[in-house]
Amino acid sequence: MDMVVVQESEAGGHRGTFSGSLEETMIGTMALVPQVVDHIRIPVIASGGIMDGRGVLAAFALGADAAQMGTAFVTSEESGAHFKHKEAILNSSEKAPVVTSAFSGKPARGINIAFIRNMKHYHDSFLPYPLQHTLTKKITLFST
């Protein structure tokens, strides 16, 4: 390996790991990065919850060699994301994200839209990935 991306619980989208329970994998970037840096000798890229220069600077202060950002660019003009997706991000706060398997059958972090709230009652009935994703991909975007 030439480098490692350290993605943690604050990352948007699917979890970086699918092994172990969700509760066991909910460590934050600022706690995880220095632990990894202390144990490996290849470059570490911090990922998850980094939305601006302050987050990048914090990652560097904790020993990361680089920072990876995703959600920070979803709302850009160049992004191919649907305007409803961009709108949901721009109108949300740090309290909005939740972890759900409603979209795909695997835990993912997203904004607590109506679809997630409505599907919460059916959690035990979700199909495994990718079947759940196949069933929901056309309806989730418009369920804000």
C-alpha positions, 0 to 999 in steps of 0.5 A: 500500500502506498497510502491509506484513507481514514474514513470515519463516522462523520463521513456522508454516504455509506460507512467505511466499514461493513464489519462489526456493529454500527455502534462499534464503528462510530469513531470520529475523524479527530479521534481516529486520525492520530491513532492511525498516524501513530501506528503506520508509516505510510501517508494518511488521508483524513476523510469524513466531516471535513467541509472547509479549510479549518477541517483540512488544517485540523487534519494536518495538525493531527498528523494527516498528510492530506484531506479528502472531501466529498459532500463539500463539493456536492453543492458546487456548480460543477457537481452533477447532483440533482438540485433537490440533493443540493438543496437538501444539503444547503438547507440542513444543519450539523444536526440533520444527518442520521445513519440509516439502511433505508436507501440501500440495505447497508448503513449510510449517513444522510440528511434526515429527509421524509423518506428516512423518517417514514422508513424508520418503522420498517427497519426490520423489513429492509432487504439486503444490499443491493436489493433495497437500493434497487427498490428505492433508488427512484423514489428517495431523491424526491422524498425531501 
